[in-house]
Amino acid sequence: MAFLREVFYVGDRSLGQQPRVLEQQSALDPAYMAYVENARWLQTGVRFVTAHVVGSNNGLNRDDPEAVVEYEARNAASISWIRESFALARAEGAYAVVLAIHADPFQLYGIGGGFRETLSAIADGAGVFDGPVLVIHGDGHEYTLDTPFYAADGDLMENVIRLEVPGAADIQAVRIRIDPDAAQVFAFEVFGPS
């Protein structure tokens, strides 16, 4: 991970043809200086957020003390970042939030427990924000579009859409259109070889 951080997270700008200035947790909170990958930016009224949440029970392996230490530190950073980013989106009047993580937080839910706090932070944050939310992840590699998030009171959160992108044997891309004036703020198109 140290190598990836050195190569892909240099300075406060994203990669790509049109780099964007990023807010990084590492620059804003000394307690989380290592987590340059936890980033966010505001674009045309949409708050985009990335958080370091990984597959395989979010890296929580209770049989490996080093893995537990890594999980606890990274998870604390990610949870703090997710909660803070939703609060910021509400305060700044963003009309939508897009959160990107790696892991499918519904795999092994209730078994390993590595995603409990992540799911809670997303649900709590989306409830506070109270606008359209898109959670994008990979990990399971099957194109999925649904609304699996529930509030603490057990109510389905219809404002939170989950997109699991295709991958592995199904290498395709998903184009997402965001239109604040549309009945459905997020529109999706899968394209590429199947």
RALIN-V545612 format. One record per residue. N is the residue number from 1. PSI is psi in degrees with one decimal (none if undefined). Layout:
<<N;PSI> <N;PSI>>
This chain:
<<1;-35.3> <2;-40.7> <3;-45.1> <4;-40.7> <5;-39.4> <6;-34.1> <7;-43.6> <8;-11.5> <9;65.5> <10;119.2> <11;-166.1> <12;26.9> <13;147.1> <14;169.7> <15;177.1> <16;175.6> <17;-30.7> <18;77.7> <19;143.7> <20;147.9> <21;130.3> <22;146.8> <23;127.5> <24;138.9> <25;-36.1> <26;-29.8> <27;-22.4> <28;-22.9> <29;107.5> <30;-24.2> <31;-20.3> <32;40.4> <33;-25.0> <34;-18.6> <35;63.9> <36;-21.9> <37;-17.0> <38;103.5> <39;166.8> <40;160.0> <41;159.7> <42;127.6> <43;120.4> <44;47.8> <45;2.9> <46;129.7> <47;114.6> <48;137.2> <49;136.6> <50;140.6> <51;143.8> <52;86.0> <53;117.0> <54;164.8> <55;-175.0> <56;64.1> <57;31.0> <58;29.4> <59;4.6> <60;110.2> <61;100.4> <62;-12.8> <63;-6.7> <64;103.6> <65;-37.4> <66;-38.9> <67;-37.0> <68;-44.1> <69;-45.0> <70;-47.0> <71;-49.4> <72;-42.1> <73;-48.1> <74;-40.6> <75;-42.0> <76;-42.1> <77;-47.1> <78;-42.5> <79;-46.2> <80;-44.3> <81;-43.6> <82;-49.4> <83;-47.3> <84;-38.9> <85;-38.0> <86;-41.7> <87;-40.6> <88;-44.3> <89;-41.3> <90;-46.6> <91;-35.9> <92;-3.9> <93;26.8> <94;147.5> <95;-10.9> <96;157.8> <97;135.6> <98;119.2> <99;125.7> <100;128.3> <101;171.8> <102;-48.7> <103;150.3> <104;104.4> <105;-2.8> <106;-6.3> <107;132.2> <108;14.6> <109;131.9> <110;-14.0> <111;-62.0> <112;-24.8> <113;0.0> <114;-17.1> <115;-3.1> <116;-50.1> <117;-34.6> <118;-48.2> <119;-39.6> <120;-43.9> <121;-40.3> <122;-47.9> <123;-45.5> <124;-46.0> <125;-42.8> <126;-33.4> <127;-41.1> <128;-43.0> <129;-47.2> <130;25.8> <131;-175.2> <132;133.8> <133;134.6> <134;123.0> <135;117.4> <136;133.5> <137;167.6> <138;-128.8> <139;-58.5> <140;-19.0> <141;17.1> <142;126.6> <143;119.8> <144;134.2> <145;111.1> <146;-175.2> <147;78.1> <148;6.9> <149;139.6> <150;142.3> <151;167.9> <152;-28.6> <153;1.0> <154;-3.0> <155;139.1> <156;134.4> <157;92.2> <158;-14.9> <159;-4.9> <160;113.7> <161;137.4> <162;132.6> <163;113.8> <164;121.7> <165;149.4> <166;160.2> <167;-170.3> <168;-111.2> <169;-11.7> <170;77.3> <171;97.4> <172;171.1> <173;161.4> <174;121.2> <175;130.5> <176;127.3> <177;136.4> <178;118.0> <179;108.4> <180;-18.6> <181;-7.2> <182;155.6> <183;-41.2> <184;107.4> <185;-38.6> <186;131.7> <187;143.7> <188;141.6> <189;120.8> <190;133.2> <191;162.8> <192;177.1> <193;146.7> <194;none>>
